[in-house]
Amino acid sequence: MRSIKYAAAVAALSATALSAQAATLDDVKARGELNCVVSTGVAGFAFPDDSGKWSGFDVDFCRAVAAAVVGDGQKVKFVPTTGKTRFTVLNSGEGDILFRNTTETMSRDADLKLSFLPVNYYDGQGFMVPTALGVTSAKDLDGASVCIQTGTTTELNLADFFRINNISYEPVPVETNAEAQTNYLGGRCDVYTTDASGLASTRSTFENPDEHAILPEIISKEPLGGAVRHGDDQWFDIGKWVVNALIAAEELGITQANAAEMAKEAGDNPSVNRLLGSEGEFGSMIGLDGQWALRAIEAVGNYGEIFDRNIGPDTAIALQRGLNAQWSDGGILYAAPIR
Ligand SMILES: N[C@@H](CCC(=O)N[C@@H](CS)C(=O)NCC(=O)O)C(=O)O
């Protein structure tokens, strides 16, 4: 009797242990769809249109992973989250992966138990004010009321910045970017602070963007990247190498339009061959086939194409590549080699 109970307990225990490190890849393949944790809406990064179709920079990274894993970049369920809920949603298993303007920090890794994929956008925290206020530097913001999203790195950086400069502020906490926008435009806060990319995005949706200035100070480092739960190394590797593949594709001149042609047969650039599957067995190392990267690139294009289409100089958001240019082009984007 005792030993049966014991055996049952052991079985239950090992089932829990197994599910704790369950192969997310198997779950996603069985479901035929990737559950991707995104924001509630930031133009250019992750935004649903009137018919509920999502698009944006973060969204494209979700689609690239879906294309690599289930063979179709459209097979994604987007799970909208606030700054506060995003990590719980990922850790509870409601999402498989997170792409949501999320800064890699030590506590999010070591304490919240998230593994960060390579940085896909190097950002920093900035401030936006109505030009009518006549403020030209963040150091002139003594006594200002500041809209700030809860559950973000922004909250902590803001406190540091004002403390270091010996000035004071009144926080106006908000849950979402939409709420921040309403409060800011309604004059309930003098200033909106968040990642500079988020400010550019938010300002682009205003009726009169010219009436709002983004101040010159960037007060923090915000390396934004995707993340997965701790405990599933294979899934982590998939996310990590899909991001690297999109960055490497740009460096190697592989685009959405020419990828299939370049993949047809091995050419004279071994780096291209390895990435597109005509040389080596890189796909099988991460539990996928040889065309994993090809599918990702065909679904959304290379990193530069993703950037330009969603947030680049020719879009309303009009962000420059800056730090996010390739290392060979004056930036710090540097994909680890596929070899
Ligand atoms: N990068 C910072 C801030 C991220 C953040 O939440 N940014 C806002 C402003 S751009 C956002 O994404 N909001 C989307 C939403 O409200 O759903 C972090 O990881 O804490």
The ligand as an ORCA input file, in Angstrom:
! r2SCAN-3c Opt
* xyz 0 1
  N      11.355     49.175    -21.788
  C      10.658     49.483    -20.564
  C       9.319     50.174    -20.827
  C       8.385     49.311    -21.591
  C       6.975     49.856    -21.739
  O       6.042     49.347    -21.110
  N       6.806     50.854    -22.568
  C       5.504     51.378    -22.810
  C       5.563     52.690    -23.530
  S       6.214     52.566    -25.154
  C       4.691     50.354    -23.604
  O       5.241     49.525    -24.278
  N       3.394     50.409    -23.502
  C       2.565     49.490    -24.202
  C       1.272     49.240    -23.494
  O       0.842     50.100    -22.761
  O       0.704     48.183    -23.669
  C      10.447     48.226    -19.754
  O      10.758     47.138    -20.248
  O      10.018     48.319    -18.619
*
